[in-house]
Amino acid sequence: MSFAIIKTGGKQYRAERGEKLTVEKLPGKEGDKVAFADVLLVVDGKKTEVGTPVVSGVVVEGKIVSQTKGPKQIIFKFRPKKRYKVKTGHRQQYTEVEITKIGTSKQ
């Protein structure tokens, strides 16, 4: 069992080959390939490599499955005794990525 810990969009994700991840929006269309160079940890069955802060020469590759939106978040601002009420909403955009390869870069 091999996996890697990658960093994208200010968050860290556990990536395993064949797994689908929902990450912050990435540029690209469905079917495009993406590469994550910020690999923090790589576990390859017998050995573990920990980066300081990243593992050099290792790239996690994937392909974009879909571009989606998350659930609506309601933002409600209220000031008592001031007749102030504001209601707005927000839907975060996400990209679903299928991990295809965990390996070394071609440099």
N, C-alpha and C positions, 0 to 999 in steps of 0.2 A: 504494500500500500504506500503510494507516494502522494504527497500533497505539498502545497506551498502556501505561505501567508503573503498576500499582496496588498499594496496600498494604492487606493485610487479614490479621488473625491474627498480626501481627508479622512477616510475610514479604512479599516483593515478587514480583509475577507480571507476565508480559508478556501483555497481553490484546489479542486481535484479533477483529474481528467474525466471528461464526460458530464461533469456537473454543470448546472445552470445557475448563474448568479444574477441577482438584481442589484445593479450598482447605480450611482449617480449618472446623470445623462452624459453620454459620450458622443462626440461628433461621428457621423456616419449613417449609412442606411442598412436595412436588413440584408444580411449576407456578407457585409464587409468584414474584413479581418482586423482585429485589434491586438496590440501587444502591450503587456504590462511589464515595464522595466524595473519598477520599484518592488523587488522581491525581498521580503524581510527574513524569511526562513524557508528552508527546503528540507523535507524529510523524504529519504529515498530508501525505505525499508530498513536498511542496516545502519546508514549514517545520517547524521543531522548536521546541516550547515546553518549557522546563525550569522546574519549580516551585522556589520557595524557601520552605518545603519542598514545598508542593503548588501545582498550577496552579489558580488560582481560576476558578470558573465552569464547570469541566469535570466531567462525571459519566459514569461507565461503568455502563451498565445491563445486567442479565442476568436469566435465569430459572433457577430451581432445577430440575435434571434428576433428581437422586436424592440421598438421604442414605445414605452407605455407611460401612463400617469398614475400616481398613487391616489389614495382616497382624499377627499376634500377635507381640509382642516379649517375650522371656523375660528376667526379672530374677532373677538368682541371687546371693544374698549368702552368703559363707562366711568364717568366722574359723578359721584353722588352730589346732589343739590345744585348741579350746574347745567342741567338739561343737555348733557352731552352723551350721545350714544353713537357708536360707529360699528357696523358689522361688515366684515369683509371675509373673503375666503381665499384659499391657496391650494393648488394641486402640484405637488412636486413631480418633476419629470424623471423617469428612470429608463435605463437601458438593460435589457436582459441579454446576458452574454453566456454562450456555451464554451467551456474551456476545452480546447483541442490538444494542447501540447504544453508540457512543462519540461523545459530543457535549456541548453546553452544557446547563446546568441551566435549568429553566423559571422562574427567579426574576427 
